[in-house]
């Protein structure tokens, strides 16, 4: 929670990657599955070349909310974005492959 990343330039596989973690998952006898929460995340002033722009999956145990993307210039082979995975996603001056994303 409450993370700000800014001023990044370069190459990466994914601009953003967030998926439920299941490798080696062992509840150790607990019946309740813990919830993972990512909240109030800001990514700004970023120029990046990547394979995948929005590499996110979500489920009932993975809560993503209040993300802000601002002043982004992204070149991506896969430029798809599914805004439904993040509750409260704000986009400001976001360009992917030369096109504004709103």
C-alpha positions as CSV (number, residue, x, y, z in Angstrom):
1,X,0.0,0.0,0.0
2,X,1.0,3.6,-0.7
3,X,3.7,3.0,-3.2
4,X,4.9,5.6,-5.8
5,X,7.3,4.6,-8.6
6,X,8.4,7.4,-11.0
7,X,11.1,8.4,-13.4
8,X,11.7,5.0,-15.0
9,X,13.2,4.6,-18.5
10,X,14.1,1.4,-20.2
11,X,12.9,-2.1,-21.2
12,X,11.0,-4.8,-19.4
13,X,8.8,-7.8,-20.0
14,X,5.7,-6.2,-18.5
15,X,4.9,-2.6,-17.6
16,X,2.8,-3.9,-14.7
17,X,2.6,-7.5,-13.5
18,X,0.1,-8.6,-10.8
19,X,-1.2,-12.1,-10.5
20,X,-2.4,-14.3,-7.7
21,X,0.5,-16.2,-6.2
22,X,-0.1,-20.0,-6.1
23,X,3.3,-21.6,-6.3
24,X,4.1,-23.6,-3.2
25,X,0.7,-22.4,-1.7
26,X,0.0,-24.3,1.5
27,X,-2.7,-23.2,3.9
28,X,-1.1,-25.3,6.7
29,X,-4.5,-26.5,7.9
30,X,-6.2,-23.1,7.8
31,X,-9.6,-23.0,6.2
32,X,-9.6,-19.3,5.3
33,X,-7.6,-18.2,2.3
34,X,-5.8,-14.9,3.1
35,X,-6.5,-11.9,0.9
36,X,-3.7,-10.0,-0.9
37,X,-4.3,-6.3,-1.1
38,X,-2.5,-3.7,-3.3
39,X,-3.9,-0.2,-2.7
40,X,-2.9,3.4,-3.5
41,X,-0.2,2.6,-6.1
42,X,1.1,5.4,-8.4
43,X,3.2,4.9,-11.5
44,X,4.3,8.1,-13.1
45,X,6.8,9.7,-15.6
46,X,7.7,6.4,-17.2
47,X,9.0,5.6,-20.7
48,X,9.2,1.9,-21.3
49,X,9.4,-0.7,-24.1
50,X,7.9,-4.0,-23.1
51,X,6.3,-7.2,-24.3
52,X,3.0,-6.7,-22.3
53,X,1.6,-3.5,-21.1
54,X,-1.0,-4.7,-18.6
55,X,-0.2,-8.2,-17.3
56,X,-2.8,-8.5,-14.6
57,X,-5.1,-11.3,-13.4
58,X,-7.3,-11.0,-10.4
59,X,-9.6,-13.2,-8.3
60,X,-11.6,-13.0,-5.1
61,X,-8.4,-13.4,-3.0
62,X,-6.5,-10.6,-4.8
63,X,-7.7,-7.1,-4.4
64,X,-6.2,-4.2,-6.5
65,X,-7.5,-0.7,-5.9
66,X,-6.7,3.0,-6.3
67,X,-4.0,2.8,-8.9
68,X,-2.9,5.9,-10.7
69,X,-1.0,5.9,-14.0
70,X,0.2,9.3,-15.1
71,X,2.6,10.6,-17.7
72,X,3.4,7.3,-19.3
73,X,4.8,6.6,-22.7
74,X,4.8,2.9,-23.3
75,X,5.6,0.8,-26.4
76,X,4.2,-2.7,-26.1
77,X,3.7,-5.7,-28.3
78,X,0.6,-6.5,-26.3
79,X,-1.1,-3.2,-25.5
80,X,-4.4,-4.6,-24.2
81,X,-5.7,-3.2,-20.8
82,X,-8.5,-4.6,-18.7
83,X,-9.5,-1.8,-16.4
84,X,-12.0,-4.1,-14.5
85,X,-9.1,-5.8,-12.6
86,X,-8.3,-2.5,-10.7
87,X,-11.0,-0.8,-8.7
88,X,-10.4,3.0,-8.9
89,X,-7.9,3.0,-11.8
90,X,-7.0,6.6,-12.8
91,X,-5.3,7.3,-16.1
92,X,-3.7,10.7,-16.9
93,X,-1.6,11.3,-20.0
94,X,-1.1,7.6,-20.7
95,X,0.1,6.8,-24.2
96,X,0.6,3.2,-25.4
97,X,2.1,2.7,-28.9
98,X,1.5,6.4,-29.6
99,X,-2.2,6.4,-28.7
100,X,-3.9,7.9,-25.7
101,X,-5.4,5.4,-23.2
102,X,-8.4,6.6,-21.3
